Amino acid sequence: MTFNRTQWVRTAKRLQEAIGYFELGMAEHALRQLESLDDWGPFEAAAAMVRAESLRAQQRYGDAAKSFEIAARSLPDPRDRPAWRALSQCLRQIGNAREAIESLAIARGAKLPRSEKPGK
């Protein structure tokens, strides 16, 4: 789907609102704001990061890990490294040490990510 100017502005505004809620410590409001749109278009990685951070703030580490992985696989290197690092922390919290170590290696540039689709 191609974003027109109106969609671009509307989507950017929703993302800014979600970030604002998150920064105010209102993770649930941030998540509701993010759920208000089905297609984030070019803002998908940023929306995934805000979603992941909001979920992590609620200690929903499994759900947060899925969103961090989407963000990490969507962002170019080296901008993906904070997402890989956060993914590693969430995986460690849910007891998945092997994947946590792998994600940390990717975050530090010691390993390349596998080329699979996000969420798999």
C-alpha positions as CSV (number, residue, x, y, z in Angstrom):
1,M,0.0,0.0,0.0
2,T,1.3,3.4,-0.9
3,F,0.9,6.1,1.7
4,N,-0.5,9.4,0.6
5,R,0.2,12.6,2.4
6,T,-2.9,12.4,4.7
7,Q,-2.1,8.8,5.7
8,W,1.5,9.8,6.3
9,V,0.6,12.7,8.6
10,R,-2.1,10.6,10.4
11,T,0.2,7.7,11.0
12,A,3.1,9.9,12.2
13,K,0.7,11.7,14.6
14,R,-0.5,8.4,16.1
15,L,3.1,7.3,16.6
16,Q,4.0,10.5,18.3
17,E,1.0,10.1,20.6
18,A,2.0,6.6,21.5
19,I,5.5,7.7,22.2
20,G,4.2,10.4,24.4
21,Y,2.0,8.0,26.4
22,F,5.0,5.7,26.8
23,E,7.3,8.5,28.0
24,L,4.6,9.5,30.6
25,G,4.6,5.9,31.9
26,M,1.2,5.1,30.4
27,A,2.1,1.9,28.6
28,E,-1.5,0.7,28.3
29,H,-2.5,3.9,26.6
30,A,0.5,3.7,24.3
31,L,-0.5,0.2,23.3
32,R,-4.1,1.2,22.6
33,Q,-2.9,4.1,20.4
34,L,-0.7,1.6,18.5
35,E,-3.6,-0.8,18.0
36,S,-5.7,2.0,16.5
37,L,-4.0,1.5,13.1
38,D,-3.7,-1.7,11.1
39,D,-1.0,-0.5,8.7
40,W,2.0,1.5,9.9
41,G,3.6,1.5,6.5
42,P,7.1,3.1,6.7
43,F,6.6,3.6,10.5
44,E,6.4,-0.2,11.2
45,A,9.8,-0.5,12.8
46,A,9.2,2.6,15.1
47,A,5.8,1.4,16.0
48,A,7.2,-2.1,16.8
49,M,9.8,-0.5,19.1
50,V,7.2,1.5,21.0
51,R,5.0,-1.5,21.3
52,A,7.9,-3.7,22.5
53,E,9.0,-1.1,25.1
54,S,5.4,-0.7,26.3
55,L,5.0,-4.4,26.7
56,R,8.3,-4.7,28.4
57,A,7.3,-2.0,30.9
58,Q,4.3,-4.2,31.7
59,Q,6.7,-7.2,32.2
60,R,5.0,-9.0,29.2
61,Y,8.4,-10.2,28.0
62,G,7.3,-12.9,25.6
63,D,5.1,-10.4,23.7
64,A,7.7,-7.7,23.9
65,A,10.3,-10.1,22.4
66,K,8.1,-10.6,19.3
67,S,7.8,-6.9,18.7
68,F,11.5,-6.3,19.4
69,E,12.3,-9.0,16.8
70,I,10.0,-7.3,14.2
71,A,11.8,-4.0,14.9
72,A,15.3,-5.5,14.8
73,R,14.6,-7.2,11.4
74,S,13.1,-4.1,10.0
75,L,15.8,-1.6,10.9
76,P,19.1,-1.3,9.0
77,D,22.4,-2.0,10.7
78,P,23.6,-0.4,13.0
79,R,20.2,1.1,13.9
80,D,18.9,-2.4,14.7
81,R,21.3,-3.1,17.5
82,P,19.3,-1.6,20.4
83,A,16.3,-3.8,19.3
84,W,18.5,-6.9,19.2
85,R,19.9,-6.0,22.7
86,A,16.4,-5.5,24.1
87,L,15.3,-8.7,22.4
88,S,18.1,-10.5,24.2
89,Q,17.0,-9.1,27.6
90,C,13.4,-10.2,27.0
91,L,14.5,-13.7,25.9
92,R,16.6,-14.0,29.0
93,Q,13.6,-13.0,31.2
94,I,11.5,-15.8,29.7
95,G,14.3,-18.3,30.2
96,N,15.4,-18.7,26.6
97,A,19.2,-18.4,27.1
98,R,20.3,-19.8,23.8
99,E,18.3,-17.3,21.7
100,A,19.2,-14.5,24.2
101,I,22.9,-15.2,23.6
102,E,22.4,-15.3,19.8
103,S,20.5,-12.0,19.9
104,L,23.2,-10.4,22.0
105,A,25.9,-11.5,19.6
106,I,23.9,-9.9,16.7
107,A,23.6,-6.7,18.8
108,R,27.3,-6.6,19.3
109,G,28.0,-7.2,15.7
110,A,29.7,-10.6,16.3
111,K,27.0,-12.5,14.3
112,L,24.7,-11.8,11.4
113,P,21.0,-12.3,11.9
114,R,19.3,-15.3,10.2
115,S,17.3,-14.2,7.2
116,E,13.9,-15.3,8.3
117,K,10.7,-13.4,8.5
118,P,9.9,-11.5,11.8
119,G,7.8,-13.5,14.2
120,K,8.9,-16.9,13.0
